[in-house]
């Protein structure tokens, strides 16, 4: 039996590996390593047209209109591409015009296009849903399936020739692209030695705009169109830690087919022969050769097998499975090690050495006593803790180490603790007591007692630890957990606990609890000008003044950087809560002494009172902060008491922000266009693009309600860019139909703050083909206030593009005249507040007349807003105003209505409206 033990071990190891499937992981790992060693380039016959990040930046948010795919198909056909495969979902209808354009393009290129079908798991675990291209698309294209097999480790290694969808067997995309027949063949292994980076790729947008160099790369090539941008999420994990896009994976599969690299596993016969050979070799050499020679034989056999497998995999589409062969070698190496090492002796020496190291280097004190509690063992750790050397303490009673309890109680009994240890799991009892060092100093000790029956009677042992540092740290941690480190005030946690106690007491007495949340006004300026050290001194001074004002009657806490809080029982306040809050605020009218400086720091106070202002501590804190925000906005340096209307206003805003985010995703925004006319003859000169929101429940929502929220939210730039792009595309559509309608767009501050607006405008003009003079950008004074020098340079570049720039809402700001001098403007719009009362108010008439005269001297166009009757229009003409807009000429309306009313009759006079 001993003779065959190594071979039995190998058989057991192989059986375990086969039953658990571990050899599959080793087989995959070896195959992947060979791919990494045998890197090769792609043939270049398959090119990926990538829907990449630059394409999304220039074209817009995915999905794109299918008319772009139609234009792309025509570009590819003109460039001489052979076969074109889309890795894009065409299973749902979109804009009818775009769908029709795509059908026309499919028909024009002659049926050489491959469109994908795929299985999609049902969300409820039912039968998988099959997504196929729409019938009008599939009638003009080749069908192909794009599903791939993801293995249990999350990697894609194999690729199907086809898959059964319904009753028909549909070929895979790479199979169709490579011109192969499906023939119900099994999955093949992809050749990942072909470097994915060597597959040629061009950008979708470069092909779409007809870049000559890009189109030159596509002649006589097979094309795969698909997403490579990270944000589109079409990603697959493949061997050797790589992640590639779905389109690259399809191209790699096509390359594997075209290069005749459709890899497959060899049969198990070779593996069985290899295992038999290594077993026979070891059985014949086990007792004949030394262990070192057998190790060398095994290592050489493993290296030789792997070299042969690597050579075969490199030259032929075959993968040799050597996993079990290597496992057998590892098992034989393990058997040699077990045969040569005396583990019993080794483990004995290790245990002895470990016990010695623990006993001699234990940082804690180790003390053993006899049955009479006299010390018999004393380690160096005990000497370090108590100060006794072994010769001074051995033989003395254990009680020598114990201080007399202050309360006169009994000292810890080693006998009782050790006996109790025998009855608990683990065999030890932990006790804390006061210890006494050799010099008489007392300190807290933690002892773990145990006991055992020895040859000389029952014996006891104790591991002793000095926990005085731990006790001090625990006290310090508890203090830090409850107090602010800078000011020594209570922190948020302690305030919350104190508030909860006050509310419980007030509930029993049916009284109230007030929470004041205080925010410093102008504190950031102190930090910015004098530094954080000066700011810390100010915060300490604020804390001290608050302590003096409450005089121990309330909990004073620091909540955050420059926010403090006071929690007080209303019964303890000798005045109304409003008067108390105002007294706290007025207490900071006197300067604060901080270091060598005197600082004037104001305080705004938000007040929440239990039970009206909140039923719990969390409610009071939340509502107190809301009241503080209102105080900072409307009554800086004073107080505001929380009312439910404050929270309702915030909730309404949050609800509106949430609905706006959904509106962006669902495309609920529309652009209306209000005509702008020449006042002298009523001829149409342009239109102002105005955003409208069609709410699914409320209908059209007033811009005055949602635009203030948009302009202060993260959605601002996204919506503003959508407005500009939509308006430009509409203006281009009108231009192509023969109607040169100048479209005016209101600029958002976020568009200036986020990047290079001039570059964005130039790119949009280039993408749409709109004549620059038909785009008019309207800016307001609040936009011009931000980084004046940068804004000035940016508008000069915009004007150089040929785009008109107008000053909107003229006359309502503080520095309008200076902006007329500084900024490159083509005109200005007189605000409707002056035009509305023009006939009845002489002051308005004087302002409008002066503005028109000044504009003419500066060479600026003047547009009057808010014209609602003919008399106002005539009066403006008499004053020299050139253009106007208002309900008299037409209300804002959708583009279709604008077409019918103002463009269908061939530039009909707008005054007829």
C-alpha positions in Angstrom: 0.0 0.0 0.0 2.8 2.4 0.9 4.4 1.7 -2.5 1.3 2.9 -4.4 0.4 5.8 -2.1 1.8 8.6 -4.4 -0.2 7.3 -7.3 -3.3 6.9 -5.3 -2.9 10.5 -4.2 -2.7 11.6 -7.9 -5.9 9.6 -8.7 -7.7 11.2 -5.7 -6.5 14.7 -6.8 -7.7 14.1 -10.4 -11.1 12.8 -9.1 -11.6 15.9 -6.9 -10.6 18.3 -9.7 -12.9 16.5 -12.2 -15.9 16.4 -9.8 -15.6 20.1 -8.9 -14.8 21.4 -12.4 -11.6 23.2 -11.2 -9.7 21.8 -14.2 -11.9 24.0 -16.5 -10.6 27.2 -14.8 -7.0 26.0 -15.2 -7.6 25.0 -18.8 -9.0 28.5 -19.5 -6.1 30.2 -17.7 -3.5 28.2 -19.7 -5.3 29.0 -23.0 -5.5 32.7 -22.1 -1.8 32.7 -21.3 -1.0 31.3 -24.8 -3.1 34.0 -26.4 -1.0 36.6 -24.5 2.3 34.9 -25.6 1.2 34.6 -29.3 0.0 38.1 -30.1 -0.9 38.8 -33.8 -2.4 41.6 -35.8 -5.8 41.7 -37.4 -6.0 41.3 -41.2 -7.5 44.8 -41.6 -10.4 43.6 -43.7 -12.9 44.3 -41.0 -13.3 48.0 -39.9 -15.3 49.3 -36.9 -17.2 52.5 -37.4 -17.3 53.6 -33.7 -20.2 55.4 -32.0 -17.6 56.9 -29.7 -17.4 59.8 -27.3 -16.4 62.4 -29.9 -19.4 61.4 -32.0 -21.8 61.7 -29.1 -20.3 65.1 -28.2 -20.8 66.5 -31.7 -24.1 64.8 -32.7 -25.9 64.8 -29.4 -27.3 62.4 -26.8 -27.9 58.8 -27.9 -30.1 57.4 -29.5 -29.7 59.4 -32.7 -32.3 59.9 -35.5 -32.2 57.0 -38.0 -31.8 59.5 -40.8 -28.2 59.8 -39.6 -27.8 56.0 -40.1 -29.3 56.4 -43.5 -26.7 59.1 -44.4 -24.0 57.0 -43.0 -25.0 54.0 -45.2 -24.8 56.2 -48.2 -21.4 57.5 -47.3 -20.2 53.9 -46.8 -21.6 52.8 -50.1 -20.0 55.7 -51.9 -16.7 54.8 -50.2 -16.8 51.3 -51.6 -17.5 49.3 -48.5 -18.5 45.7 -49.2 -20.7 44.6 -46.3 -22.1 46.7 -43.5 -23.3 45.3 -40.2 -25.1 47.4 -37.6 -24.7 46.4 -33.9 -27.6 48.8 -33.1 -31.2 48.1 -32.0 -33.7 48.6 -34.8 -36.6 46.7 -33.1 -38.8 49.7 -32.2 -40.2 52.5 -34.4 -38.9 56.1 -34.1 -39.7 59.3 -36.0 -41.5 58.2 -39.2 -39.5 60.4 -41.4 -36.3 59.1 -40.0 -37.5 55.5 -40.4 -38.5 56.1 -44.0 -35.1 57.7 -44.7 -33.4 54.6 -43.3 -35.5 52.3 -45.4 -34.6 54.3 -48.5 -30.9 54.1 -47.7 -31.2 50.3 -47.2 -32.9 50.0 -50.6 -30.3 52.2 -52.3 -27.3 50.2 -51.1 -28.7 47.0 -52.5 -29.4 44.8 -49.6 -25.8 44.4 -48.4 -26.6 45.6 -44.9 -26.8 43.3 -41.9 -29.2 44.2 -39.1 -29.1 42.5 -35.7 -31.6 40.4 -33.8 -31.1 39.4 -30.2 -32.7 37.6 -27.2 -33.5 39.7 -24.2 -34.3 38.0 -20.8 -37.8 38.7 -19.5 -37.8 40.7 -16.3 -40.1 38.2 -14.5 -38.0 35.2 -15.4 -40.2 34.0 -18.2 -39.3 33.1 -21.8 -36.7 35.3 -23.4 -38.0 38.0 -25.7 -36.7 38.2 -29.2 -35.9 41.7 -30.6 -35.9 41.8 -34.4 -35.6 44.7 -36.8 -38.8 46.3 -37.9 -40.4 44.6 -40.9 -39.6 47.5 -43.3 -36.0 47.3 -42.3 -35.7 43.5 -42.4 -37.2 43.3 -45.9 -34.2 45.3 -47.2 -31.4 43.7 -45.1 -29.7 40.4 -44.0 -30.7 39.1 -40.5 -28.1 38.1 -38.0 -28.0 37.3 -34.2 -25.6 39.2 -31.9 -26.0 37.3 -28.7 -22.8 35.8 -27.3 -22.1 33.2 -24.6 -20.9 34.6 -21.3 -19.3 31.9 -19.2 -19.6 31.4 -15.4 -16.5 33.5 -14.7 -18.1 36.5 -16.5 -15.8 36.3 -19.6 -16.7 35.8 -23.3 -14.5 33.0 -24.8 -16.8 31.3 -27.3 -18.8 32.5 -30.3 -21.9 30.8 -31.9 -22.3 30.1 -35.6 -26.0 30.8 -35.1 -28.9 30.6 -32.8 -32.5 29.4 -33.1 -34.9 32.3 -32.9 -38.4 30.9 -33.0 -38.6 28.2 -35.6 -35.7 29.3 -37.7 -31.9 29.0 -37.2 -30.4 32.5 -37.6 -26.6 33.0 -38.3 -24.5 35.1 -36.1 -23.4 38.6 -37.3 -19.7 37.7 -37.7 -20.6 34.5 -39.6 -22.7 36.5 -42.1 -20.1 39.2 -42.3 -17.4 36.6 -43.1 -19.6 35.0 -45.7 -19.9 31.6 -43.9 -22.8 29.2 -43.7 -24.3 28.4 -40.3 -24.8 24.7 -40.8 -25.8 24.1 -37.1 -22.1 24.0 -36.1 -21.2 24.2 -32.4 -19.7 27.3 -30.7 -16.0 28.0 -31.5 -13.3 29.6 -29.4 -12.5 33.1 -30.4 -8.8 33.7 -31.2 -7.9 36.3 -28.6 -4.3 36.3 -29.8 -5.6 38.7 -32.4 -5.0 42.1 -30.8 -8.3 44.0 -30.5 -6.3 47.2 -30.7 -5.1 46.2 -34.2 -8.7 46.2 -35.6 -9.1 49.4 -37.6 -11.6 51.8 -36.2 -12.9 55.1 -37.5 -15.3 57.6 -35.8 -19.0 57.6 -36.8 -19.0 61.4 -37.0 -15.9 61.5 -39.3 -17.7 59.1 -41.8 -21.0 61.1 -41.5 -19.4 64.4 -42.4 -17.5 62.8 -45.3 -13.9 63.1 -44.1 -11.8 62.1 -47.1 -9.0 60.4 -45.2 -11.5 58.4 -43.2 -13.6 57.3 -46.2 -10.4 56.2 -48.0 -9.8 53.6 -45.2 -13.2 51.9 -46.0 -12.8 50.8 -49.6 -13.4 47.1 -50.1 -13.7 46.6 -46.3 -16.3 44.8 -44.2 -17.9 47.3 -41.7 -19.2 46.8 -38.2 -21.1 49.8 -36.8 -21.6 49.9 -33.0 -21.1 51.6 -29.7 -17.6 52.0 -28.2 -18.3 55.0 -25.9 -18.2 54.0 -22.2 -21.5 55.8 -21.4 -23.4 53.5 -23.8 -22.5 50.4 -21.7 -22.1 47.8 -24.5 -19.0 46.2 -22.9 -17.8 42.6 -22.5 -15.0 41.1 -20.4 -12.6 38.9 -22.3 -9.5 36.9 -21.3 -6.4 38.4 -19.9 -8.2 41.2 -18.0 -9.4 43.1 -21.0 -12.8 44.8 -21.6 -13.9 45.5 -25.2 -17.1 46.9 -26.7 -19.7 44.7 -28.4 -18.8 46.0 -31.9 -15.1 45.1 -31.4 -16.1 41.7 -30.2 -18.2 41.1 -33.4 -15.2 42.3 -35.5 -12.8 40.0 -33.6 -15.2 37.0 -34.2 -15.2 37.9 -38.0 -11.4 38.1 -37.9 -11.2 34.7 -36.3 -13.4 33.3 -39.1 -11.6 35.1 -41.9 -8.2 34.0 -40.7 -9.4 30.4 -40.2 -8.8 30.7 -36.5 -12.1 29.2 -35.3 -10.4 27.3 -32.4 -11.7 24.1 -30.9 -10.7 21.8 -28.1 -8.8 18.6 -29.0 -10.4 15.2 -27.9 -9.8 13.7 -24.5 -7.8 10.8 -26.0 -4.6 12.9 -26.0 -5.1 13.9 -22.3 -5.7 10.3 -21.3 -2.5 9.2 -23.1 -0.5 12.0 -21.4 -1.8 11.1 -18.0 -1.0 7.4 -18.6 2.5 8.3 -19.7 3.3 10.4 -16.7 1.9 7.8 -14.3 3.9 5.0 -15.9 7.0 7.1 -15.8 6.6 7.9 -12.1 5.7 4.2 -11.2 8.9 3.0 -12.9 11.2 5.7 -11.5 9.8 6.2 -7.9 12.3 4.0 -6.1 15.0 4.0 -8.7 15.8 7.7 -8.8 16.4 10.3 -6.1 13.7 12.9 -5.4 15.6 15.7 -7.2 15.7 13.7 -10.4 12.0 12.9 -10.2 11.2 16.6 -9.7 13.4 17.5 -12.7 11.5 14.9 -14.8 8.1 16.2 -13.8 9.1 19.9 -14.4 10.6 19.0 -17.8 7.4 17.0 -18.7 5.2 20.0 -17.8 7.3 22.5 -19.7 7.4 20.2 -22.8 3.7 19.6 -22.8 3.0 23.4 -22.5 5.5 24.2 -25.3 3.8 21.7 -27.6 0.4 23.0 -26.8 1.5 26.6 -27.4 3.0 25.6 -30.8 -0.1 23.8 -31.9 -2.4 26.6 -30.8 -0.2 29.1 -32.7 -0.2 27.2 -36.0 -3.5 25.4 -36.1 -7.0 26.2 -34.9 -6.6 23.6 -32.1 -6.4 24.1 -28.3 -4.8 21.2 -26.4 -6.2 20.8 -22.9 -3.2 20.2 -20.6 -5.0 21.1 -17.4 -5.3 17.5 -15.9 -1.7 16.8 -17.0 -0.4 19.7 -15.0 -2.6 18.8 -12.0 -1.1 15.3 -12.1 2.4 16.8 -12.1 1.5 19.1 -9.1 0.0 16.1 -7.3 3.2 14.0 -7.9 5.4 17.0 -6.7 3.2 17.1 -3.5 3.7 13.4 -3.0 7.5 13.8 -3.3 7.4 16.6 -0.7 5.3 14.5 1.7 7.6 11.5 1.2 10.7 13.5 2.0 9.7 15.7 4.9 9.4 14.5 8.5 6.2 16.5 9.3 5.7 15.1 12.8 9.1 16.2 14.0 8.7 19.5 12.1 5.4 20.3 13.7 6.7 19.4 17.2 9.6 21.8 16.8 7.3 24.5 15.5 4.9 24.1 18.4 7.7 24.2 21.0 9.3 27.2 19.4 6.0 29.0 19.2 5.2 28.3 22.9 8.6 29.6 23.9 8.2 32.8 21.9 4.8 33.5 23.4 5.9 32.8 26.9 9.1 34.9 26.7 7.9 37.8 24.7 4.3 38.2 25.8 3.7 41.9 26.5 1.0 41.1 29.1 1.9 39.8 32.5 1.8 36.0 32.9 1.4 34.8 36.5 0.9 31.3 37.8 0.3 30.3 41.4 0.0 27.1 43.4 -3.0 25.9 45.3 -2.3 28.4 48.2 -2.2 31.3 45.7 1.5 31.8 46.0 3.2 32.9 42.9 5.3 30.2 41.0 5.7 31.7 37.5 6.5 35.4 36.8 7.2 36.5 33.2 9.1 39.7 32.0 5.7 41.3 31.1 4.6 41.1 34.7 7.9 42.7 35.8 7.3 45.6 33.4 3.8 46.1 34.7 4.3 45.8 38.5 8.0 46.6 38.9 9.0 43.3 40.8 11.8 41.1 39.6 11.1 37.3 39.7 13.3 36.8 42.8 11.3 39.5 44.7 7.8 38.2 44.0 8.0 34.4 43.5 6.7 32.7 46.6 4.6 35.7 47.8 0.8 35.7 47.7 -1.1 36.9 44.7 -2.8 39.5 46.9 0.5 41.4 47.0 -0.5 42.7 43.5 -3.9 43.9 44.6 -4.7 47.3 46.1 -7.2 47.6 48.9 -10.6 48.6 47.5 -11.5 52.2 48.4 -15.0 51.2 49.3 -13.7 48.5 51.7 -14.9 45.6 49.5 -13.1 42.3 49.1 -10.1 41.8 46.8 -10.6 39.6 43.7 -10.5 35.9 44.5 -8.2 33.9 42.2 -9.7 30.7 43.6 -13.4 31.7 42.8 -12.4 33.1 39.3 -10.4 30.1 38.3 -13.2 27.7 39.5 -15.7 29.7 37.5 -13.5 29.5 34.5 -13.8 25.8 34.4 -17.6 26.2 33.9 -17.6 28.6 31.0 -16.8 28.0 27.3 -13.1 28.9 26.6 -12.1 28.2 30.2 -11.3 31.8 31.3 -12.9 34.6 33.3 -12.0 38.2 32.8 -12.0 40.4 35.9 -11.1 44.1 36.4 -9.5 45.3 39.7 -7.2 47.9 41.1 -3.5 46.7 41.0 -0.6 48.1 43.1 3.0 48.5 41.7 6.1 48.0 43.8 6.3 51.8 44.3 2.8 51.8 45.8 1.1 53.4 42.7 -2.4 52.0 42.0 -3.8 51.5 38.5 -6.6 49.5 36.8 -5.8 45.9 35.8 -7.6 43.5 33.5 -7.0 39.8 34.5 -8.0 36.7 32.6 -8.0 33.8 35.2 -7.9 30.1 34.5 -7.2 27.0 36.5 -6.1 23.4 35.9 -5.3 20.2 37.8 -1.5 19.7 38.1 0.7 17.0 39.6 1.1 19.1 42.8 -2.5 20.0 43.2 -4.8 22.5 41.6 -3.0 25.4 40.0 -4.0 28.9 38.8 -2.9 31.2 36.1 -3.6 34.8 35.2 -2.8 37.0 32.2 -2.6 40.6 33.5 -2.9 43.8 31.5 -2.4 47.4 32.5 -5.5 49.2 31.2 -4.9 52.6 32.6 -4.0 54.0 29.1 -7.1 52.3 27.7 -9.3 53.8 30.4 -7.9 57.3 29.7 -8.4 56.8 25.9 -11.9 55.6 26.5 -12.7 58.8 28.5 -11.1 60.9 25.8 -13.0 59.1 23.0 -16.2 59.5 24.9 -15.5 63.3 25.3 -14.6 63.7 21.6 -17.8 61.7 20.7 -19.9 64.3 22.6 -18.0 67.6 22.2 -16.6 69.8 19.5 -12.8 69.6 19.6 -12.3 73.3 18.7 -14.8 75.1 21.0 -15.6 72.5 23.7 -19.3 72.9 23.0 -21.6 69.9 22.6 -21.5 68.4 19.1 -24.4 67.3 16.9 -24.6 63.9 18.5 -24.8 65.3 22.0 -27.3 68.0 20.9 -29.5 65.3 19.4 -29.5 63.4 22.6 -30.2 66.5 24.7 -33.0 67.5 22.3 -34.6 64.1 22.7 -34.4 64.4 26.5 -35.9 67.9 26.5 -38.8 66.8 24.2 -39.5 63.8 26.5 -39.7 66.1 29.5 -41.8 68.7 27.6 -44.2 66.0 26.5 -44.9 65.0 30.1 -45.4 68.7 31.2 -47.2 69.7 28.0 -44.7 72.5 27.4 -42.4 73.4 24.5 -38.8 73.1 23.4 -37.1 75.7 21.3 -34.1 74.9 18.9 -32.2 77.9 17.6 -29.9 77.2 14.6 -27.4 80.0 14.3 -25.3 80.8 11.2 -22.4 83.4 11.2 -22.7 86.1 8.6 -19.5 87.0 6.8 -17.4 84.3 8.5 -16.0 83.1 5.1 -14.5 86.5 4.5 -12.5 86.2 7.8 -11.2 82.8 6.8 -10.3 84.0 3.3 -8.6 87.2 4.4 -7.0 86.3 7.7 -6.6 82.5 7.4 -8.2 79.6 9.3 -6.2 80.2 12.5 -8.0 83.6 12.9 -11.3 81.9 12.0 -10.8 79.4 14.8 -10.2 82.2 17.2 -13.5 83.8 16.1 -15.4 80.5 16.5 -14.1 80.1 20.1 -15.1 83.7 20.8 -18.6 83.0 19.4 -18.9 79.9 21.5 -17.9 81.8 24.7 -20.4 84.6 24.0 -23.2 82.0 23.4 -22.3 80.3 26.8 -22.6 83.7 28.5 -25.9 84.5 26.9 -27.7 81.3 27.9 -26.0 81.2 31.3 -26.2 77.4 31.7 -29.9 77.2 31.0 -29.6 75.6 27.6 -27.5 73.1 25.5 -25.1 75.0 23.3 -23.6 73.1 20.4 -21.5 73.5 17.3 -23.1 71.8 14.3 -20.6 72.4 11.5 -18.0 75.0 10.3 -19.9 78.2 11.1 -23.2 76.9 12.4 -24.2 76.7 16.1 -27.3 75.6 17.9 -29.1 76.3 21.2 -31.7 73.9 22.6 -33.7 75.2 25.5 -36.8 74.3 27.5 -39.4 77.1 26.8 -40.2 77.0 30.5 -36.7 78.1 31.3 -36.9 81.2 29.1 -38.1 84.3 30.9 -39.3 85.9 27.7 -40.9 84.9 24.4 -38.9 82.6 22.1 -39.0 85.4 19.5 -37.5 87.9 22.0 -35.0 85.3 23.1 -33.8 84.7 19.5 -33.6 88.4 18.8 -31.6 88.9 22.0 -29.1 86.2 20.9 -28.8 87.9 17.4 -28.4 91.4 18.9 -25.7 90.1 21.3 -23.4 89.9 18.3 -23.8 93.6 17.4 -20.9 94.2 19.7 -17.5 93.3 18.2 -15.8 90.0 19.1 -12.4 90.0 20.7 -10.4 87.2 19.0 -6.7 87.3 19.6 -5.4 90.8 19.0 -8.2 91.8 16.7 -11.8 93.0 17.1 -14.2 91.4 14.6 -17.8 92.2 13.7 -19.7 89.1 13.0 -23.4 89.0 12.6 -25.6 86.0 13.4 -28.8 84.9 11.5 -31.1 82.7 13.6 -33.5 80.0 12.5 -36.0 78.8 15.2 -38.0 75.6 15.4 -40.3 75.1 18.4 -41.7 71.8 19.6 -44.4 70.7 18.9 -45.4 73.1 16.1 -42.0 73.1 14.5 -41.3 69.4 14.8 -42.2 66.3 16.8 -38.7 64.8 17.1 -35.1 66.0 17.4 -34.5 65.2 13.7 -37.6 67.3 12.8 -36.5 70.2 14.9 -32.9 70.2 13.4 -34.2 69.9 9.8 -36.8 72.7 10.3 -34.3 74.9 12.2 -32.0 74.7 9.2 -34.8 75.6 6.8 -35.7 78.6 9.0 -32.0 79.6 9.1 -31.8 79.5 5.3 -34.8 81.8 5.1 -33.3 84.1 7.6 -30.0 84.4 5.6 -32.1 85.1 2.5 -34.6 87.6 3.9 -33.6 88.8 7.4 -29.9 88.5 7.7 -28.7 89.5 11.2 -32.2 88.6 12.7 -34.3 85.6 13.2 -37.0 83.6 11.4 -39.4 81.1 13.2 -40.1 78.0 11.2 -43.6 77.7 9.6 -44.9 74.9 7.6 -45.1 77.1 4.5 -41.2 77.2 4.4 -41.0 73.5 4.1 -43.9 73.4 1.6 -42.1 75.9 -0.5 -38.9 73.7 -0.5 -40.9 70.6 -1.2 -42.6 72.2 -4.1 -39.2 73.2 -5.5 -37.8 69.7 -5.0 -40.9 68.2 -6.6 -40.6 70.6 -9.6 -36.8 69.7 -9.9 -37.7 66.0 -10.0 -40.4 66.6 -12.6 -38.1 68.7 -14.7 -35.5 65.9 -14.7 -38.1 63.5 -15.9 -39.3 66.0 -18.4 -35.8 66.1 -19.9 -35.6 62.3 -20.1 -39.1 62.0 -21.6 -38.7 64.9 -24.1 -41.6 67.0 -22.7 -40.1 70.3 -23.6 -41.1 72.1 -26.8 -40.0 75.3 -28.6 -42.5 78.0 -29.5 -41.7 80.8 -31.8 -42.9 84.4 -31.5 -42.7 86.5 -34.7 -40.4 89.6 -34.9 -41.4 92.1 -37.6 -40.3 95.3 -39.2 -42.6 97.9 -37.7 -42.7 100.1 -40.8 -44.3 97.5 -43.0 -45.1 94.5 -40.8 -42.8 92.3 -42.7 -41.5 89.2 -40.9 -37.8 89.4 -40.0 -37.4 86.7 -37.4 -38.7 84.7 -34.5 -37.8 84.4 -30.8 -37.5 80.8 -29.7 -39.3 80.3 -26.3 -39.3 77.1 -24.3 -42.5 75.5 -23.3 -43.2 72.5 -21.0 -46.0 70.2 -21.8 -46.7 68.5 -18.5 -48.4 65.1 -18.9 -51.0 66.0 -16.2 -51.0 69.8 -15.8 -50.7 70.6 -19.5 -48.5 73.6 -20.5 -46.7 75.0 -17.5 -45.8 78.7 -17.4 -42.1 79.4 -18.0 -42.2 81.9 -15.2 -42.9 78.9 -12.8 -40.2 76.5 -14.0 -37.4 78.5 -15.6 -36.2 80.1 -12.3 -35.7 76.5 -11.0 -34.1 75.4 -14.2 -31.6 78.3 -14.2 -30.4 77.4 -10.7 -30.3 73.6 -11.2 -27.9 71.2 -12.8 -30.3 70.8 -15.7 -29.7 74.3 -16.9 -26.9 73.7 -19.3 -28.5 70.6 -20.8 -31.8 72.3 -21.4 -30.2 75.4 -22.8 -28.0 73.4 -25.2 -31.2 71.6 -26.3 -32.9 74.9 -26.9 -30.0 76.2 -29.0 -29.7 73.0 -31.1 -33.4 72.7 -31.7 -33.8 76.3 -32.7 -30.9 76.1 -35.0 -32.2 73.0 -36.7 -35.6 74.6 -37.1 -34.0 77.8 -38.6 -32.0 75.6 -41.0 -35.2 73.8 -42.0 -36.9 77.1 -42.7 -33.8 78.3 -44.7 -33.8 75.1 -46.8 -37.5 75.8 -47.6 -36.6 79.2 -48.9 -37.6 81.2 -45.8 -34.7 83.1 -44.2 -36.1 83.5 -40.7 -33.7 84.9 -38.1 -34.1 82.9 -34.9 -33.3 84.6 -31.5 -32.2 82.4 -28.6 -32.0 83.5 -24.9 -28.6 82.6 -23.5 -28.3 80.8 -20.1 -25.6 81.7 -17.6 -24.6 78.0 -17.4 -23.6 78.0 -21.0 -21.0 80.6 -20.3 -19.7 79.1 -17.1 -19.3 75.5 -18.3 -17.0 75.9 -21.3 -16.1 77.6 -24.6 -19.5 78.9 -25.9 -18.0 80.3 -29.1 -16.6 76.9 -30.0 -20.0 75.2 -29.2 -21.8 77.8 -31.4 -19.3 77.2 -34.3 -19.7 73.5 -34.0 -23.5 73.7 -34.0 -23.5 76.0 -37.1 -21.2 73.5 -38.8 -23.3 70.5 -37.8 -26.6 72.1 -38.9 -25.4 74.1 -41.9 -27.3 77.2 -40.7 -26.2 80.6 -42.1 -24.7 82.4 -39.1 -26.6 85.6 -39.7 -29.8 83.7 -39.1 -28.8 83.0 -35.5 -29.3 85.8 -32.9 -28.2 85.3 -29.3 -29.9 87.4 -26.6 -27.9 88.1 -23.4 -28.9 89.8 -20.1 -26.9 91.8 -17.7 -26.6 89.0 -15.1 -24.7 86.9 -17.7 -22.3 89.7 -18.4 -21.5 90.2 -14.7 -19.5 86.9 -14.6 -15.8 87.1 -15.5 -16.2 90.2 -17.7 -12.9 89.9 -19.5 -13.5 86.3 -20.6 -17.1 87.0 -21.6 -16.1 90.0 -23.7 -13.5 87.9 -25.6 -16.0 85.1 -26.1 -18.7 87.3 -27.5 -16.2 88.9 -29.9 -15.4 85.4 -31.3 -19.2 84.7 -31.6 -19.7 87.9 -33.5 -16.8 87.1 -35.8 -18.7 83.9 -36.8 -21.4 86.1 -38.2 -23.9 85.5 -35.4 -25.8 88.5 -34.1 -25.6 89.4 -30.4 -28.4 91.5 -28.7 -28.7 93.0 -25.3 -32.0 91.7 -23.8 -34.2 93.5 -21.2 -32.4 96.7 -21.7 -33.1 99.4 -19.1 -33.8 97.0 -16.2 -30.2 96.6 -14.9 -27.7 98.9 -13.2 -24.9 99.2 -15.8 -26.6 98.9 -19.1 -25.1 102.0 -20.7 -21.5 100.9 -19.8 -22.2 97.5 -21.4 -23.3 99.2 -24.7 -19.8 100.7 -24.8 -17.8 97.7 -23.7 -19.4 94.7 -25.3 -19.7 93.7 -29.0 -23.4 94.1 -29.6 -25.5 94.2 -32.8 -28.6 95.5 -31.1 -30.7 95.7 -28.0 -34.3 94.9 -27.0 -36.3 97.5 -25.0 -37.9 95.7 -22.1 -41.7 95.2 -22.2 -42.1 97.1 -18.9 -41.3 100.4 -20.8 -43.3 99.5 -24.0 -46.5 98.5 -22.2 -47.1 101.9 -20.7 -45.6 103.9 -23.6 -48.8 105.8 -24.6 -49.9 106.6 -21.1 -46.6 107.3 -19.3 -44.5 110.2 -20.5 -41.5 108.9 -18.5 -41.6 105.6 -20.3 -41.9 107.4 -23.6 -38.9 109.6 -22.8 -36.8 106.5 -21.8 -37.8 104.6 -25.0 -37.1 107.6 -27.2 -33.7 108.2 -25.7 -32.8 104.6 -26.0 -33.8 104.5 -29.7 -31.8 107.7 -30.4 -28.7 106.4 -28.5 -28.9 103.1 -30.3 -29.0 104.7 -33.7 -25.9 106.8 -32.9 -24.1 103.6 -31.8 -25.3 101.7 -35.0 -27.4 99.2 -33.1 -30.7 97.6 -34.1 -33.6 98.3 -31.7 -36.3 95.7 -31.0 -39.3 96.7 -28.9 -40.9 93.9 -26.8 -44.5 93.7 -25.6 -46.4 95.5 -28.4 -50.0 94.7 -27.9 -51.9 97.2 -30.1 -51.5 99.1 -33.3 -51.2 102.5 -31.6 -48.1 101.4 -29.7 -46.6 100.1 -32.9 -47.3 103.3 -34.8 -45.9 105.4 -32.0 -42.7 103.3 -32.0 -42.3 103.8 -35.7 -42.6 107.5 -35.3 -39.8 107.4 -32.7 -37.6 105.6 -35.2 -37.8 102.0 -33.8 -37.1 99.5 -36.5 -38.3 96.1 -35.2 -40.8 94.8 -32.6 -42.6 91.8 -31.2 -45.7 91.2 -29.1 -49.2 89.8 -29.1 -50.3 92.3 -31.6 -48.2 90.5 -34.3 -48.5 87.0 -32.9 -48.3 85.0 -29.7 -45.6 82.3 -29.2 -46.7 79.2 -31.2 -45.3 75.8 -32.3 -43.2 75.7 -35.4 -46.0 74.1 -37.5 -48.4 76.9 -36.6 -45.7 79.4 -37.3 -45.2 77.9 -40.8 -48.9 78.0 -41.6 -49.5 81.6 -40.3 -46.3 83.4 -41.4 -44.5 81.3 -44.0 -47.0 79.4 -46.0 -48.2 82.5 -47.9 -44.7 83.4 -49.0 -43.4 86.0 -46.5 -46.9 87.4 -45.8 -46.9 90.5 -43.7 -47.0 89.7 -40.0 -49.3 92.5 -39.3 -52.1 90.5 -40.8 -51.9 88.3 -37.7 
